[in-house]
Structure formats: C-alpha cells, structure tokens
Amino acid sequence: MAGDEGEGRYVVFHGTTRVAAGSRLDAALAAQALTGEGGVLIFGPDGRSVDFDLSGGPDALARRLSPPTEAPRGRGRPKLGVVAREVTLLPRHWDWLASQPGGASVALRKLVEAARRASEGPDRIRAAREAAYRFASAIGGDLPGFEEAMRALFAGDDAGFETRIQAWPDDIAAQLRTYAAEAFGPDQPSDLATTSASTAL
C-alpha cells in the first residue's frame, strides 16, 4: 500500500506480524478488516500507537481519514506566510538588530534559520530515538533484552542495539530499524545520549 504523499507512513500490526503500511486510510482499512480479532495496533510516523474511529464502511473511513483537498486560491499575490507576533528583547538587542542590513525582522529570520539548520542533525537523531522507543515500548516491552536494546539506542551504540533485537520477531525488529534509521548519526552531541536516555528510561 502506498502512503499519501506528505502524510507520513502508518503501520498496522496484528500481534507480532506487520499486516499493512501506508496512509492513515490504508492503515484504518487494514485494521477494520481485523476488527474483533484482537491484538491489532496502529502506529504513526512518530512511533506512537494511534486509535482511529473504525466505525462504518470503507466509504465512511475514506470521508474521515482521506487528506483534505486544497482549497482553490484566490486571485492576487500568494501569501508569504509571514506572521506578526510580539518579541521581547533587551535594548541592546534591539540596537544590534536595528543596525543589521534589512532591519530587525530580516536579521531575526536569518538568525532563526541558521539556528534551525544547526540543530537539524541532533533533532533528527533525537526524534528517531524517541520514535523507536515509543514503538518498542508499545509492542515489545516484554521482549528479551528490551531494556538493554533501549540503552544501546540512546547511547548511539548501533552494533549493541542490533545485537539485542536480532532474536525479536522479524516484523517487529524490521519496523524498529525503520524508526531508528536516523538514530545513530555521526553528528550527535556528546550529551544527547545521556539526556535522552535519562528522560525516556
């Protein structure tokens, strides 16, 4: 099943078996087909277990879960998406911003973009670790070596992580690897593993 572009990928597990992957609607339809069998879990792109309203037939699910269609744009220039909000700074900060080319708004936007780019690597690693941890906790918290695997995950020990999940059910281990795909990046700060592990475990 193919996910809707930009929506994120959802997966459906029946016990330890992954039975579907795709859009929200794909996942809901697969889960609906297993209604009454028990042991069905749906996971979102961030590793969280999610509940969909599975009542009604496929048409009802499609109306509720299909991505909304984009409203037609009116005439004129497209909106730039700039939002005005209050910012509180010290006088010396305002003085420095006022002296920058383009003024305070342009300087602030440049500073925010630079900070966002600098944090992308560590943020991706943290998000991948948290997604993998959520998924593993929901579906594999009682599997052998769970705690050791999670410690290896947050320590950035990819070899140790892989060793500890090798004996897990194939579909669970494969999906966990998918969530953890960016969890072992080379650009992680030295304190990221300690901070994340102490928060999650």
N, C-alpha and C positions, 0 to 999 in steps of 0.2 A: 504493500500500500504506500502511496506517495503522500507526503505531508503537504499541506498548503504552504506555499512559499511565504516566509516571514512569520509564520505562526509558531514554529517550533515543533519538535517531534515528540509525540506521546507514545508510550509503550504499554501494552497490556500483558499481564502475567496471570496465568491460571496455575496456581501452585508454584512450582519451580520452572514452568515452561512459558517462554515468551510466545504469545499467540498472535500478536499484531503489533504493528508500529506504523505511525503516520500522523495525520492531523487529529485534532480533537474529535472530529466527526468519525474518522476511521476508528479511533480508539473506542468511542462510545458505541458504535455499531458492533464491534467485536465483543465488547463487554456485554452488551444487551443480548447477544446470541448465547451467552453463557449464564444468563440470569437463572438463579435457582441452583446452580451447581456449586456455589461456594468457592472460597479461595481465589477470587478474582480481584486483582489490584491494577489500578491505572496510575502511571507515573508521568509527570510532566517534564518539560525540558530541564527544569532545575532540580530534578530528582525527588520532588515532593509527591506523595501519594495524593491523588485528587479524586473527588467524587462528582460524577455527572448525574444529572437527572435523566434516567434511562426510561422514563415512562413514555408511552405512546409508541407508534411505529417508526420506521425509518424516516418517513416524511417529517414527523414531529421532531425527531432528533436533528434533522437537517435544518429545520427552521430555527432551532435553538442554538445550534453549535457551528453552523457554517459561518465563515468570516463575513462581516458586513460588507456590502458593496459600497464603493466610494461614491459619495455624492458628487454630482457634476459641479464643476467650478463655474463661478460667475465670471462675467467679463471684467477686464481690467488687469492690473499687475498682480501676480500671485503674491500671497502674503509671505513675508520673510520669516515669520515665526519669532520675531523679537518681542520679548515680554518685559514690561517695565515693573520693577519691584524695588523696594527700599533697601539700600545698603548703608550700614552704619560703620564709619571709619573714623580714625583719629585725624585731626587737622593735618598732620604731616603726611598722612597717606593721601588725602585729597590734594595737597600741594604737589606731591610727586605725580599723581595721576594727571593733574591739570597740565603738567609740563611735558607729557608724552605726546608724540605725534598722533593726531586723530582725537585727542581728548580722553576723558576718563572712561567712557563706555568702550571705546576701541581697545584701550590698554587693558581694561578688566577682562574683556573677551579673550584677548591674546594670552593673558596670564592663566585664565581658566583652561583654555585649550592646551597650553603647554603642560599644566599640571595633570590634565586628563590623560594626555599621551604618555607622560612619565609613569602614571600609575596603571596603565593598561595591562602590562605584563603581570605584576603582582596581583592585580584584581582578577585576571583570568585564572591564575593558579588558585587563588582563594575560592573563587566561585566553583571551579571544577572539584576541588576537595570537598566543599560543602555539599554539592550535588551528589557526589559519590557517597558521602557519609549518610545523607538522608535516605538514599535508595537502599544502601546496605542495611541501615538500621531498621527500615520498614520491612524488608523482605528476608534479611539474613542475619538478624541479630543473635540468633541461636546457633548459627553455623560454627563449626570448629575453627578456632583461630581468628574469630571476628575482631576481638579487641586488639590483637597483635597486628592484624591487617590494617585496622584504622590508625594505629600508632605509626605504622610504616607509611601510610598515606600522608598523614600530616607532617611526618618528618622528611618527606620528599625521597623516601627510600623505595624507588620503583622496583628494584630487584626483590627486596623483602616483601613488598606488597604482592607482587606476582607469585612469589613462593607460597604465601599464606592463603591465596584464593584458588590455587590450582586444583584443590580437591573439592571445591564448591560445585554445585550443579552447573552444567555448561552454560545454560542461558543466563543464569544469574551472574556468573563470572564475566561473560561476554558483555552484558549490559553495564556491569560495574566498570569494566575497562572503557566503555564508551563514555560514561560520565566522567571518568578520571583521565580522559585523553590528554588534557592540558594541565594536569595536577602536578607534573614533575618538571616544569620548565626550568631552564638554566638561570633565569633572571630573578629568581625568588630572593627576597631579602633574608638575611640570616635569622631574623626574629620571627618570620612568618610562620614557620612550622611550630615553634613553641607557643605563639599566641593562639593560632588556630586550634592546636591540639588541646590546649587548656580550656578553650571555650567550648569545644564540641564534646570532649570525653569527660 
